[in-house]
Amino acid sequence: MAPAGLQGIGRHLGPGGLIALTWAATAFAAAFVAARTYIRLTRVGGLAWDDYWIYLAWTILGVNSVLQTMQAESLYYLDKYASGLVPADERLVREGGKYVRYEFVIIAFFWTVLWGVKASFLALYWKLFEKQAVYRRWWIAVTAVAFGAYVGCWVASALNCHPASAYFEFGKCTKASDRTGSLISVSYSTTVDVLTDLMIMLLPLHMLWKVRLTLRQKLGLAVVFLLAGITMIVAITRAAQISRKTFSDGVLLAVWGIIESTVSVIIGCLPPFKAIFRPRAASYKRYSGPSLRKSPKGSGGSKAPIIMNSAASGQSPGLDLKDMLAFPMGSNQFEVVKDRQKGPGVGDVDGAMPEGLIEVRREFEVKSMHIGN
């Protein structure tokens, strides 16, 4: 139950409620991490680097939950002081000192959770860009910007107080310049968070429209790539809520930190969920290829379709984005895993051919990749 007379969100959410919210959010995120792992192991066949970054992000989220639990008493004591419910005494100094030490680490780990999820998306895209040198150069540039922005968040947090050494001394970081520094820190960190999400989100979109996929497949993959937009919305909302209240409402700051970091981890877990919606039945796709039929008199060939069967490999049917990267629009080249001569054509009735023609068929078994592998 929230203590009576508190200001801000603390009037409605007591210490027990904040701790319960913290751990409920962590458990909710853990369920998505577990589901992601199950999908990877059962539908895709193994874990990859993007999974390990998600594990790191969730682990730090869990550590932050422990720190938030340990900080709750100090947080609410300071809220009581701000509401005029307790005097300025030795306990205030002691609780205030505990609060600022916990808060520095909580904020730093908060950004680490967000950037861990960004790293997961970048690891996914690095593999998607395996044969795309131009996109890999862009990937390196975006990664460098993201890393620099992450370091900048630590620096901006440390420079909230003037001088910076006063950060861990309760009561010495309340000057007007310190309040301005806090606002600048929140503005900077939110801006680079949103901008790096936007850059990561846009990385694969240009490539998506150059590959041979149906419109429905392209839209489905676009949704996967645009998931970062949800974290952008949450980040902007968080900044709008706390930008003027970082000193007056510590409980609100804690709640929004929990919300954004949890949503970020959940969004980072979603790309492999696409594998759930891939059918397992056999299917055939036709692509225009070189001449496969010719007359016995050598009068020249005519274009005929290549029938590509992906069911023989035991993987999900159809071609996924990774396969398509090997032959973008306008190219007839693609990565062939197995190529063998075949007699009567797939799909022909009783293997029949028009009279007077010699038919040569090749069956191509194409390596398929689920999004997120």
Salt bridges, closest charged atoms under 4 A:
ASP50 OD2 - ARG36 NH2 2.90
ASP50 OD2 - ARG40 NH2 2.75
ASP51 OD1 - ARG36 NE 2.70
ASP51 OD2 - ARG40 NH1 2.25
GLU73 OE2 - ARG91 NH2 3.28
GLU95 OE2 - ARG91 NE 3.47
GLU95 OE1 - LYS98 NZ 3.83
GLU130 OE1 - LYS322 NZ 2.84
GLU169 OE1 - LYS172 NZ 2.78
ASP178 OD1 - HIS162 ND1 3.05
ASP178 OD2 - LYS175 NZ 3.10
ASP193 OD1 - LYS118 NZ 2.65
ASP197 OD1 - LYS118 NZ 2.70
GLU260 OE1 - ARG238 NE 3.69
ASP320 OD1 - LYS274 NZ 3.70
ASP320 OD2 - ARG278 NH1 3.16
GLU335 OE1 - LYS131 NZ 3.23
ASP339 OD2 - ARG362 NH1 3.19
ASP348 OD1 - ARG361 NH2 3.75
GLU359 OE2 - ARG293 NH2 3.10
GLU359 OE2 - ARG361 NE 2.80
GLU363 OE2 - ARG340 NH2 3.10
GLU363 OE1 - LYS342 NZ 3.65
GLU365 OE1 - LYS338 NZ 3.89
